[in-house]
Amino acid sequence: GLATAADDDKLSPGVVEATAGGRSTEILVVLAEQSELGQLPTASGLSERRRLVRDTLWQTAEQGQQELRQWLDARELRYRSFYIVNAILVHEADASIVDALTARSDVARVEANPWIRQPLPQLAVWPEPKAMAAIEWNLFTIRADEMWAAGFTGEGVVIGNQDTGFEWNHPALKNQYRGWNGSSADHDYNWHDAIHAGGGICGPDSATPCDDVGHGTLTMGVSVGDDGGSNQVGVAPGARWIGCRNMDQGVGSPATYLECLEFFLAPYPVGGSPANGDPDLAPDVTNNSWTCPPSEGCSWETLQAAVEAQRAAGILTVAAAGNDGPSCTSVHDPIAIYDATFTIGATEAGDTIAGLSGRGPVTVDGSGRLKPDLCAPGVDVRSSVPGGGYSSASGTSLASPHVAGAVALLWSASP
């Protein structure tokens, strides 16, 4: 049947477009019932708080999705359930399925799940020939070396990063990886691959951390990179890291970002499911050097709920402001626009704002919210690249992981 006018606000325009002419498309079905995390009882500590947030979200989804899952099963539709937001990704839905879903009272909205190519920074040279500096200029600029001298390097803090994947055994990253104990690797709870088809040189569902573009290895190096020798490229070399691949050769979707946000809330074993998630193994802070533009069909409400769930669980979400500067109101894409996100702009070596750096205020959601929250070095920043080498690149992608690292330094000094 035809979708009625009353259903219009429940249906993303991208879905109508993608199902025209009898075609099928991937959709995110967001349920009407969502957890009210603001009303949770007071927890005695961080561990209890994280468990409370995870269990509350889990129960809402398990109970609220029962009828809808039965409906999807009866039609033999393939889907993946989420709980960080009470939502279901349906892999192939045509217009009649979409109409039936929007007519359901337990469905709040049906959204598109566009696959969007990220404008990743170009590397200067791969790998570079230039002479190595012991401590890079950008680390002096933010005075990370003074924290190290005072005895604080990020120890006891875990940084999560969702990106194009990671070369975990890169000399600058291996000893900081939580899955490496000095003699053997265990990727359970420390790595998740949200790419289930394609995946470039890594293939889909990679059982070990793998980077199919190089961007994730670069951003992770800025947070923790240190090869124990003359390559000190990271802010918090004493912190540990865990990772999630959210892009297939630089192309991600709202569902892959959601899947990584869900993994960070309660990590689970490789090949396992969110049901096996352990919130005690969640990172303390996450870096997010990616965007999800509404102009390309991303809905900003869904990812917002996921970031707010991180905040409720005491996980700080740090994200790049985007590279659409220098005009004002150029911070306009999720997840940088949210109040619950710590949004980072980029500066040049002279500590002035970089021309490429996105600026506020945020006008796309009518909030007028001041962004970015902080700025950090993001021009000609040298870091790790796959193949065990190093290269320099520019962008707010490089600025954001400085702050994830700086948070690790501060929290190691004052837990």
One Martini backbone bead per residue (centre of mass of N, CA, C, O) as a GRO file, in nm:
protein
  415
    1GLY     BB    1   0.102   0.031   0.004
    2LEU     BB    2   0.060   0.354   0.083
    3ALA     BB    3   0.200   0.598   0.236
    4THR     BB    4   0.104   0.797   0.471
    5ALA     BB    5   0.124   1.111   0.590
    6ALA     BB    6   0.167   1.020   0.891
    7ASP     BB    7   0.445   0.858   0.801
    8ASP     BB    8   0.655   1.067   0.704
    9ASP     BB    9   0.815   1.115   0.987
   10LYS     BB   10   0.907   0.792   0.978
   11LEU     BB   11   1.048   0.860   0.692
   12SER     BB   12   1.319   0.849   0.510
   13PRO     BB   13   1.393   0.977   0.206
   14GLY     BB   14   1.614   0.764   0.131
   15VAL     BB   15   1.417   0.520   0.123
   16VAL     BB   16   1.231   0.601  -0.105
   17GLU     BB   17   1.454   0.619  -0.317
   18ALA     BB   18   1.578   0.316  -0.275
   19THR     BB   19   1.268   0.179  -0.340
   20ALA     BB   20   1.242   0.250  -0.614
   21GLY     BB   21   1.144   0.040  -0.863
   22GLY     BB   22   1.161  -0.232  -0.668
   23ARG     BB   23   1.374  -0.188  -0.470
   24SER     BB   24   1.629  -0.266  -0.242
   25THR     BB   25   1.724  -0.198   0.111
   26GLU     BB   26   1.885  -0.069   0.372
   27ILE     BB   27   1.758  -0.060   0.713
   28LEU     BB   28   1.662   0.140   0.997
   29VAL     BB   29   1.484   0.028   1.281
   30VAL     BB   30   1.325   0.240   1.504
   31LEU     BB   31   1.211   0.221   1.812
   32ALA     BB   32   0.997   0.364   2.037
   33GLU     BB   33   1.147   0.217   2.258
   34GLN     BB   34   1.353   0.386   2.499
   35SER     BB   35   1.595   0.446   2.706
   36GLU     BB   36   1.618   0.611   3.032
   37LEU     BB   37   1.925   0.717   3.146
   38GLY     BB   38   1.852   0.960   3.343
   39GLN     BB   39   1.688   0.740   3.553
   40LEU     BB   40   1.910   0.613   3.693
   41PRO     BB   41   2.052   0.480   3.936
   42THR     BB   42   2.286   0.507   4.159
   43ALA     BB   43   2.621   0.442   4.145
   44SER     BB   44   2.912   0.335   4.319
   45GLY     BB   45   3.054   0.294   4.032
   46LEU     BB   46   3.177   0.245   3.723
   47SER     BB   47   3.113  -0.057   3.690
   48GLU     BB   48   2.813  -0.038   3.774
   49ARG     BB   49   2.730   0.174   3.567
   50ARG     BB   50   2.796   0.016   3.309
   51ARG     BB   51   2.608  -0.224   3.369
   52LEU     BB   52   2.346  -0.064   3.392
   53VAL     BB   53   2.342   0.049   3.107
   54ARG     BB   54   2.364  -0.214   2.949
   55ASP     BB   55   2.117  -0.367   3.079
   56THR     BB   56   1.899  -0.162   3.011
   57LEU     BB   57   1.932  -0.169   2.703
   58TRP     BB   58   1.903  -0.475   2.664
   59GLN     BB   59   1.613  -0.510   2.780
   60THR     BB   60   1.466  -0.320   2.591
   61ALA     BB   61   1.536  -0.478   2.330
   62GLU     BB   62   1.445  -0.768   2.399
   63GLN     BB   63   1.147  -0.688   2.452
   64GLY     BB   64   1.081  -0.477   2.211
   65GLN     BB   65   1.167  -0.693   1.959
   66GLN     BB   66   1.002  -0.955   1.947
   67GLU     BB   67   0.771  -0.899   1.738
   68LEU     BB   68   0.949  -0.794   1.507
   69ARG     BB   69   1.125  -1.048   1.473
   70GLN     BB   70   0.892  -1.239   1.402
   71TRP     BB   71   0.809  -1.085   1.149
   72LEU     BB   72   1.082  -1.116   1.001
   73ASP     BB   73   1.101  -1.426   1.013
   74ALA     BB   74   0.834  -1.484   0.852
   75ARG     BB   75   0.987  -1.325   0.593
   76GLU     BB   76   1.292  -1.395   0.572
   77LEU     BB   77   1.462  -1.167   0.707
   78ARG     BB   78   1.755  -1.001   0.729
   79TYR     BB   79   1.920  -0.927   1.051
   80ARG     BB   80   2.023  -0.672   1.303
   81SER     BB   81   2.064  -0.622   1.634
   82PHE     BB   82   2.023  -0.353   1.862
   83TYR     BB   83   2.092  -0.179   2.195
   84ILE     BB   84   2.217   0.106   2.218
   85VAL     BB   85   1.987   0.107   2.019
   86ASN     BB   86   1.655   0.051   1.949
   87ALA     BB   87   1.744  -0.155   1.676
   88ILE     BB   88   1.710  -0.259   1.319
   89LEU     BB   89   1.883  -0.422   1.067
   90VAL     BB   90   1.773  -0.440   0.733
   91HIS     BB   91   1.903  -0.570   0.445
   92GLU     BB   92   1.614  -0.629   0.274
   93ALA     BB   93   1.397  -0.369   0.156
   94ASP     BB   94   1.095  -0.292   0.039
   95ALA     BB   95   0.825  -0.093   0.007
   96SER     BB   96   0.627  -0.291   0.155
   97ILE     BB   97   0.796  -0.324   0.410
   98VAL     BB   98   0.818  -0.028   0.483
   99ASP     BB   99   0.513   0.024   0.512
  100ALA     BB  100   0.464  -0.186   0.736
  101LEU     BB  101   0.663  -0.059   0.941
  102THR     BB  102   0.545   0.234   0.961
  103ALA     BB  103   0.258   0.121   1.067
  104ARG     BB  104   0.387   0.055   1.326
  105SER     BB  105   0.373   0.129   1.671
  106ASP     BB  106   0.683   0.018   1.743
  107VAL     BB  107   0.767   0.239   1.527
  108ALA     BB  108   0.936   0.539   1.480
  109ARG     BB  109   1.156   0.471   1.241
  110VAL     BB  110   1.283   0.484   0.898
  111GLU     BB  111   1.614   0.436   0.785
  112ALA     BB  112   1.889   0.493   0.635
  113ASN     BB  113   2.205   0.306   0.509
  114PRO     BB  114   2.454   0.468   0.412
  115TRP     BB  115   2.738   0.453   0.206
  116ILE     BB  116   3.033   0.640   0.305
  117ARG     BB  117   3.283   0.830   0.191
  118GLN     BB  118   3.572   0.921   0.331
  119PRO     BB  119   3.772   1.215   0.381
  120LEU     BB  120   4.078   1.126   0.380
  121PRO     BB  121   4.385   1.185   0.450
  122GLN     BB  122   4.672   1.261   0.296
  123LEU     BB  123   4.973   1.139   0.249
  124ALA     BB  124   5.273   1.249   0.194
  125VAL     BB  125   5.437   0.976   0.243
  126TRP     BB  126   5.507   0.619   0.153
  127PRO     BB  127   5.713   0.616   0.331
  128GLU     BB  128   5.925   0.824   0.485
  129PRO     BB  129   6.256   0.982   0.466
  130LYS     BB  130   6.270   1.139   0.705
  131ALA     BB  131   6.398   1.233   0.981
  132MET     BB  132   6.404   1.152   1.307
  133ALA     BB  133   6.232   1.231   1.581
  134ALA     BB  134   6.177   1.174   1.889
  135ILE     BB  135   5.991   1.420   1.955
  136GLU     BB  136   5.722   1.560   1.848
  137TRP     BB  137   5.603   1.880   1.807
  138ASN     BB  138   5.302   1.827   1.900
  139LEU     BB  139   5.381   1.729   2.190
  140PHE     BB  140   5.506   1.995   2.284
  141THR     BB  141   5.261   2.181   2.234
  142ILE     BB  142   5.084   2.007   2.461
  143ARG     BB  143   5.288   1.901   2.691
  144ALA     BB  144   5.338   1.588   2.723
  145ASP     BB  145   5.635   1.575   2.831
  146GLU     BB  146   5.559   1.687   3.117
  147MET     BB  147   5.392   1.447   3.204
  148TRP     BB  148   5.610   1.234   3.180
  149ALA     BB  149   5.811   1.370   3.381
  150ALA     BB  150   5.581   1.330   3.615
  151GLY     BB  151   5.478   1.011   3.548
  152PHE     BB  152   5.262   1.046   3.298
  153THR     BB  153   5.132   0.807   3.026
  154GLY     BB  154   4.834   0.645   3.072
  155GLU     BB  155   4.813   0.456   3.288
  156GLY     BB  156   4.508   0.261   3.316
  157VAL     BB  157   4.419   0.344   3.025
  158VAL     BB  158   4.156   0.312   2.775
  159ILE     BB  159   4.161   0.319   2.416
  160GLY     BB  160   3.930   0.375   2.173
  161ASN     BB  161   3.897   0.286   1.810
  162GLN     BB  162   3.722   0.398   1.520
  163ASP     BB  163   3.807   0.266   1.189
  164THR     BB  164   4.003   0.112   0.927
  165GLY     BB  165   4.189   0.001   1.133
  166PHE     BB  166   4.483  -0.209   1.244
  167GLU     BB  167   4.832  -0.233   1.300
  168TRP     BB  168   4.906  -0.397   1.582
  169ASN     BB  169   5.231  -0.478   1.507
  170HIS     BB  170   5.333  -0.215   1.523
  171PRO     BB  171   5.598  -0.080   1.687
  172ALA     BB  172   5.409   0.168   1.805
  173LEU     BB  173   5.152  -0.044   1.908
  174LYS     BB  174   5.192  -0.330   2.034
  175ASN     BB  175   5.253  -0.266   2.351
  176GLN     BB  176   4.956  -0.110   2.373
  177TYR     BB  177   4.799  -0.355   2.323
  178ARG     BB  178   4.569  -0.538   2.502
  179GLY     BB  179   4.625  -0.818   2.326
  180TRP     BB  180   4.925  -0.783   2.446
  181ASN     BB  181   5.165  -0.960   2.677
  182GLY     BB  182   5.469  -1.002   2.522
  183SER     BB  183   5.402  -1.309   2.369
  184SER     BB  184   5.084  -1.284   2.312
  185ALA     BB  185   4.770  -1.300   2.137
  186ASP     BB  186   4.436  -1.148   2.228
  187HIS     BB  187   4.135  -1.037   2.064
  188ASP     BB  188   3.946  -1.063   2.280
  189TYR     BB  189   3.780  -0.757   2.354
  190ASN     BB  190   3.996  -0.580   2.141
  191TRP     BB  191   3.833  -0.670   1.873
  192HIS     BB  192   3.634  -0.540   1.588
  193ASP     BB  193   3.439  -0.632   1.293
  194ALA     BB  194   3.195  -0.440   1.096
  195ILE     BB  195   3.289  -0.599   0.838
  196HIS     BB  196   3.087  -0.841   0.627
  197ALA     BB  197   3.198  -0.724   0.349
  198GLY     BB  198   3.475  -0.735   0.184
  199GLY     BB  199   3.766  -0.545   0.306
  200GLY     BB  200   3.983  -0.597   0.124
  201ILE     BB  201   4.286  -0.707   0.246
  202CYS     BB  202   4.114  -0.824   0.503
  203GLY     BB  203   3.842  -0.869   0.469
  204PRO     BB  204   3.594  -1.013   0.632
  205ASP     BB  205   3.583  -1.068   0.955
  206SER     BB  206   3.841  -1.008   1.109
  207ALA     BB  207   4.027  -1.180   1.362
  208THR     BB  208   4.234  -0.953   1.310
  209PRO     BB  209   4.388  -0.679   1.311
  210CYS     BB  210   4.309  -0.450   1.035
  211ASP     BB  211   4.424  -0.233   0.755
  212ASP     BB  212   4.283  -0.111   0.440
  213VAL     BB  213   4.431   0.204   0.443
  214GLY     BB  214   4.577   0.358   0.734
  215HIS     BB  215   4.414   0.556   0.922
  216GLY     BB  216   4.406   0.402   1.197
  217THR     BB  217   4.712   0.380   1.244
  218LEU     BB  218   4.747   0.687   1.253
  219THR     BB  219   4.553   0.766   1.491
  220MET     BB  220   4.667   0.573   1.707
  221GLY     BB  221   4.956   0.693   1.717
  222VAL     BB  222   4.873   0.970   1.842
  223SER     BB  223   4.785   0.847   2.118
  224VAL     BB  224   5.033   0.585   2.163
  225GLY     BB  225   5.292   0.613   2.002
  226ASP     BB  226   5.576   0.378   2.058
  227ASP     BB  227   5.895   0.206   1.989
  228GLY     BB  228   6.126   0.265   2.221
  229GLY     BB  229   6.270   0.490   2.057
  230SER     BB  230   6.266   0.745   1.803
  231ASN     BB  231   5.935   0.698   1.799
  232GLN     BB  232   5.751   0.971   1.927
  233VAL     BB  233   5.396   1.006   1.841
  234GLY     BB  234   5.253   0.980   2.125
  235VAL     BB  235   5.081   1.097   2.404
  236ALA     BB  236   5.003   0.786   2.546
  237PRO     BB  237   5.225   0.527   2.590
  238GLY     BB  238   5.078   0.395   2.863
  239ALA     BB  239   4.843   0.317   2.714
  240ARG     BB  240   4.567   0.139   2.603
  241TRP     BB  241   4.430  -0.048   2.317
  242ILE     BB  242   4.129  -0.059   2.117
  243GLY     BB  243   3.936  -0.200   1.828
  244CYS     BB  244   3.737  -0.081   1.534
  245ARG     BB  245   3.591  -0.158   1.226
  246ASN     BB  246   3.393   0.095   1.019
  247MET     BB  247   3.543   0.039   0.737
  248ASP     BB  248   3.539  -0.008   0.376
  249GLN     BB  249   3.779   0.140   0.236
  250GLY     BB  250   3.644   0.421   0.365
  251VAL     BB  251   3.345   0.287   0.402
  252GLY     BB  252   3.054   0.384   0.577
  253SER     BB  253   2.790   0.334   0.826
  254PRO     BB  254   2.565   0.367   1.066
  255ALA     BB  255   2.588   0.060   1.145
  256THR     BB  256   2.900   0.049   1.189
  257TYR     BB  257   2.908   0.265   1.409
  258LEU     BB  258   2.712   0.130   1.604
  259GLU     BB  259   2.869  -0.135   1.639
  260CYS     BB  260   3.117   0.003   1.773
  261LEU     BB  261   2.972   0.145   2.006
  262GLU     BB  262   2.867  -0.125   2.123
  263PHE     BB  263   3.140  -0.261   2.171
  264PHE     BB  264   3.248  -0.040   2.374
  265LEU     BB  265   3.033  -0.079   2.598
  266ALA     BB  266   3.065  -0.420   2.543
  267PRO     BB  267   3.287  -0.627   2.496
  268TYR     BB  268   3.361  -0.902   2.267
  269PRO     BB  269   3.432  -1.169   2.113
  270VAL     BB  270   3.552  -1.310   1.854
  271GLY     BB  271   3.256  -1.415   1.698
  272GLY     BB  272   3.066  -1.294   1.877
  273SER     BB  273   2.824  -1.138   2.087
  274PRO     BB  274   2.664  -0.894   2.268
  275ALA     BB  275   2.577  -1.106   2.486
  276ASN     BB  276   2.907  -1.126   2.568
  277GLY     BB  277   2.931  -0.864   2.706
  278ASP     BB  278   3.187  -0.650   2.885
  279PRO     BB  279   3.189  -0.354   3.061
  280ASP     BB  280   3.473  -0.384   3.207
  281LEU     BB  281   3.616  -0.363   2.895
  282ALA     BB  282   3.584  -0.080   2.854
  283PRO     BB  283   3.661   0.209   2.756
  284ASP     BB  284   3.728   0.548   2.857
  285VAL     BB  285   3.804   0.634   2.558
  286THR     BB  286   3.722   0.771   2.231
  287ASN     BB  287   3.801   0.765   1.886
  288ASN     BB  288   3.655   0.984   1.605
  289SER     BB  289   3.764   0.988   1.256
  290TRP     BB  290   3.451   1.064   1.158
  291THR     BB  291   3.156   1.085   0.944
  292CYS     BB  292   2.779   1.161   0.911
  293PRO     BB  293   2.612   1.285   0.655
  294PRO     BB  294   2.296   1.407   0.599
  295SER     BB  295   2.343   1.468   0.290
  296GLU     BB  296   2.380   1.127   0.266
  297GLY     BB  297   2.146   0.999   0.483
  298CYS     BB  298   2.202   1.069   0.765
  299SER     BB  299   2.093   1.021   1.089
  300TRP     BB  300   2.131   1.199   1.388
  301GLU     BB  301   1.964   1.054   1.617
  302THR     BB  302   2.089   0.766   1.646
  303LEU     BB  303   2.386   0.840   1.724
  304GLN     BB  304   2.314   1.011   1.966
  305ALA     BB  305   2.215   0.784   2.155
  306ALA     BB  306   2.490   0.632   2.156
  307VAL     BB  307   2.661   0.862   2.281
  308GLU     BB  308   2.485   0.894   2.539
  309ALA     BB  309   2.549   0.608   2.642
  310GLN     BB  310   2.845   0.656   2.689
  311ARG     BB  311   2.815   0.882   2.895
  312ALA     BB  312   2.649   0.716   3.102
  313ALA     BB  313   2.915   0.509   3.119
  314GLY     BB  314   3.185   0.695   3.126
  315ILE     BB  315   3.242   0.757   2.816
  316LEU     BB  316   3.457   0.933   2.613
  317THR     BB  317   3.368   1.117   2.318
  318VAL     BB  318   3.592   1.166   2.056
  319ALA     BB  319   3.587   1.417   1.782
  320ALA     BB  320   3.596   1.528   1.476
  321ALA     BB  321   3.499   1.835   1.320
  322GLY     BB  322   3.611   1.859   1.048
  323ASN     BB  323   3.708   1.978   0.691
  324ASP     BB  324   3.498   2.262   0.631
  325GLY     BB  325   3.661   2.495   0.635
  326PRO     BB  326   3.654   2.838   0.759
  327SER     BB  327   3.370   2.866   0.802
  328CYS     BB  328   3.103   2.901   0.959
  329THR     BB  329   2.903   2.634   1.038
  330SER     BB  330   3.116   2.366   0.973
  331VAL     BB  331   2.977   2.204   1.205
  332HIS     BB  332   2.749   1.939   1.055
  333ASP     BB  333   2.835   1.647   1.162
  334PRO     BB  334   2.817   1.357   1.261
  335ILE     BB  335   2.925   1.353   1.597
  336ALA     BB  336   3.019   1.662   1.638
  337ILE     BB  337   2.731   1.809   1.721
  338TYR     BB  338   2.720   1.697   1.999
  339ASP     BB  339   2.705   1.733   2.337
  340ALA     BB  340   2.837   1.433   2.405
  341THR     BB  341   3.067   1.547   2.235
  342PHE     BB  342   3.417   1.579   2.192
  343THR     BB  343   3.521   1.845   1.991
  344ILE     BB  344   3.786   1.866   1.730
  345GLY     BB  345   4.013   2.082   1.626
  346ALA     BB  346   4.263   2.244   1.417
  347THR     BB  347   4.615   2.304   1.421
  348GLU     BB  348   4.906   2.458   1.378
  349ALA     BB  349   5.231   2.504   1.457
  350GLY     BB  350   5.150   2.813   1.553
  351ASP     BB  351   4.860   2.775   1.703
  352THR     BB  352   4.664   2.803   1.473
  353ILE     BB  353   4.399   2.779   1.298
  354ALA     BB  354   4.295   2.577   1.061
  355GLY     BB  355   4.149   2.612   0.760
  356LEU     BB  356   4.003   2.318   0.758
  357SER     BB  357   3.860   2.371   1.017
  358GLY     BB  358   3.591   2.333   1.182
  359ARG     BB  359   3.311   2.550   1.269
  360GLY     BB  360   3.111   2.733   1.448
  361PRO     BB  361   2.814   2.698   1.500
  362VAL     BB  362   2.550   2.485   1.544
  363THR     BB  363   2.272   2.476   1.296
  364VAL     BB  364   2.135   2.208   1.189
  365ASP     BB  365   1.970   2.171   1.489
  366GLY     BB  366   1.921   2.471   1.623
  367SER     BB  367   2.129   2.515   1.878
  368GLY     BB  368   2.408   2.689   1.870
  369ARG     BB  369   2.643   2.523   1.937
  370LEU     BB  370   2.952   2.509   2.070
  371LYS     BB  371   3.213   2.469   1.828
  372PRO     BB  372   3.461   2.348   1.933
  373ASP     BB  373   3.598   2.240   2.240
  374LEU     BB  374   3.875   2.183   2.095
  375CYS     BB  375   4.225   2.205   2.010
  376ALA     BB  376   4.467   2.048   1.783
  377PRO     BB  377   4.700   1.914   1.619
  378GLY     BB  378   4.660   1.888   1.225
  379VAL     BB  379   4.945   1.963   1.085
  380ASP     BB  380   5.186   1.772   1.002
  381VAL     BB  381   5.142   1.480   1.126
  382ARG     BB  382   5.324   1.226   1.278
  383SER     BB  383   5.286   0.869   1.202
  384SER     BB  384   5.162   0.566   1.174
  385VAL     BB  385   5.205   0.305   0.923
  386PRO     BB  386   5.174   0.063   0.729
  387GLY     BB  387   5.473  -0.140   0.749
  388GLY     BB  388   5.622   0.014   1.000
  389GLY     BB  389   5.581   0.313   0.944
  390TYR     BB  390   5.593   0.668   0.844
  391SER     BB  391   5.378   0.969   0.843
  392SER     BB  392   5.220   1.256   0.707
  393ALA     BB  393   4.930   1.458   0.812
  394SER     BB  394   4.600   1.615   0.762
  395GLY     BB  395   4.354   1.696   1.014
  396THR     BB  396   4.108   1.632   1.247
  397SER     BB  397   4.191   1.332   1.263
  398LEU     BB  398   4.464   1.420   1.422
  399ALA     BB  399   4.349   1.587   1.662
  400SER     BB  400   4.163   1.397   1.822
  401PRO     BB  401   4.384   1.183   1.936
  402HIS     BB  402   4.519   1.385   2.125
  403VAL     BB  403   4.280   1.399   2.329
  404ALA     BB  404   4.261   1.105   2.403
  405GLY     BB  405   4.552   1.112   2.519
  406ALA     BB  406   4.517   1.347   2.724
  407VAL     BB  407   4.306   1.203   2.894
  408ALA     BB  408   4.495   0.974   2.980
  409LEU     BB  409   4.692   1.153   3.132
  410LEU     BB  410   4.491   1.277   3.336
  411TRP     BB  411   4.375   0.996   3.443
  412SER     BB  412   4.650   0.895   3.549
  413ALA     BB  413   4.678   1.137   3.754
  414SER     BB  414   4.335   1.148   3.783
  415PRO     BB  415   4.106   0.895   3.817
   0.00000   0.00000   0.00000
